[in-house]
Amino acid sequence: MDAALIKKVKNGNDHAFRLLVEKYRLHIFHTVFAILRNQQDAEDAAQEVFLKIYASLPQYEDQGFKTWITRIAVNHAIDMKRKQTRRHEELTTEFQPEYHISGKAETAEVIVLKNEQKKIFQKRLGDIPANYRDVIEGFYINEKSYQELAEEQQVQVKTIETKLYRARQWMKKHWKEDDFR
């Protein structure tokens, strides 16, 4: 059935393409959703995938239609995910992280409070034992990965994980949440 519809589409029959879209729309949506994990993004991506399929159909050579469109969908979703990641990285380097949390602009009051908390935290950082201070500062303040910290300190990643765990335990034991309000 697909072969007949594809032939009609190649000959300019748009109704035949609508039938293909109807047949495969859920499959394409589920495919891109599995990668993007966001309904709105998946809906947008599915529409864009069908546009790509339509544009690429003249080059299609009976090699398994469902596999072919799935490959287009997966590649498109991966490209979208990469663009989102790049856009997120650009935003976090362009703006201070406290100004854009979860994509929403914060009020001036919230920004001021967070800056105050950050100042208090930096003052209290001196209280933390030296062997934990470097990982806390590197991970939370300088936003370095476990891998980056391990390379800097010339230790295994597991060592960094352990130090962070112990540092958090130390802070829970010695600091009260009220200290930061």
N, C-alpha and C positions, 0 to 999 in steps of 0.2 A: 504494500500500500504506500509506504514512504517513497519508494522509487517513482511511482506514478505521480505523486504530489510534487516531488522534487523536479521531475521533468516538466510539469505544468508551470511551476514557479520559474524555472529557467526560460520558459517560453512566454513569461510575462503575466501569468495568472496570479494576481495578488490574493484572491480568495483561497487558493491552494496553500499559500504561505500561512494565512490565518488558521487554516486547519492544522498545519504543522505546529504552529504556536500553541494552539489549544491542546493538542496532544501532548506536547513536551513542556508546557509552562511549569507544571509542578516539579517535574524532574530537574529542570534548570534552576528553579527557585531553591530547591533543597540542596542542590550541588553548590550554589554560591553561598547559601546560608551556612553550610557546614564550614566554610572558610571564613566568612565575614562575621558571623555570630551577631548580626544585627538585622532586624526585619526590614527596616527602611532601606538600609544599604543593599540588602539582598534583593529587594524589589527593584531598586534602581539598577542594580547590576544585571538582573535578569532581563530587563528591557534593553539595556545596552548590548547584552549578549545576543538577543534576537536581531538587533540591528546589524551586529557583526556577522551573524549567520546569514542574514539576507544578502549582505554585501559580498560575502565570500562564497555563496552558493554557486556562482558560475564556475569556480575553480574546484568544486566538490566532485570527486571521482569515486563513485560507489564503493567506498571502503568501510561501510558500517556507519550509518547516519547517526545513531544514538551515541556511539563512541566519539565520533567526530565533533558533535555539538557539545558533548560533555567536556572534551579537551578544550574547546573554545571557552566554555563557561569557567572551568578551573583556572585556565591561564588569565582570563579577565579578572576573576575574583582575587587571584594572587597579586596581580598588578594593582588592583584597587587597595588591597591590604598594605602593599609596599608604599603606595602614595600616602595613605593615611598615616602610616608610621613616620614617613619622612616629614609630612606636614606637622605632625605632633612634635617631632624632634626640632623642627624649625621654630615652632611656637615656644617650646621650652627654652631654646637658646636665645631667642629674640626677646622674650619677656621674662621677668622674674617669675619663678614658679608660684609664688604666693599670690600673684595677680590672676592667674588662670588655673583654677583647680577644677577638674572634671569639665572643662570647656566653658564654664560659666564665669562671667566677670563678677568679682566680688565687690562689696560695698567698701567705701573708705574705712568705715568702722572696723570691719573684719580684717582688712589689711593692716590697720594700725595695731589691732590686738595680736595678730599673728607676728608682726614685727617685734612687739613687746615680748611675746613668748620666746621668740628666737633669741632676743638679747638676754633674757633671763637664763635660757638654756645654755647659751655660750658662757655666761658668767659661772654657772653651776658646773660646766664641763671640767673646770679645774678641780672639782671635788672627786671626780671619777679617778680611780687608780690608773696610773700611767699605762699599764699594759692593756687596758680597755679603751682608753681615751682615743688612741689613734684610729681604731676601727670605728668607733662611734662617730668621730669627726669625719672620717673618710666616707663612711656609708651614708650618714644622715645629713651632714652639712655640705660635703663636697659631692654627694650623690655618685660615688664611685661604685662599681660592681664588685662582687666578691672576687672575681678573677683579677680585676685591676689592683685591688688591695693585696691579694696574695702575691702578685708579681712584685709590687712595690716592697713588700715586707719579706720577700723571698721565702714564703711558706706555702703550704698546700691550701687549697680553697677550703677544705674541711677545717683547717685551723682557724680561718677567718670566721666560718660559721659558728664554731665553738666559742670563739672570743666574743662575737656579737651576742650569742645566747647568754653567756655569763655576764656580759656588760648589762644586758637588759634586766637580768635577774638582780644584779647589784642595784640598778636604778629603782626597780620596784621595791626593793627592801629598804633603801636609804632615802628615797624621795617620795614626797606625798604629791598627789595631783594638785592639791591646793597651792603648792609652791609655785605653780605656773599660771596662776589666775590673778 
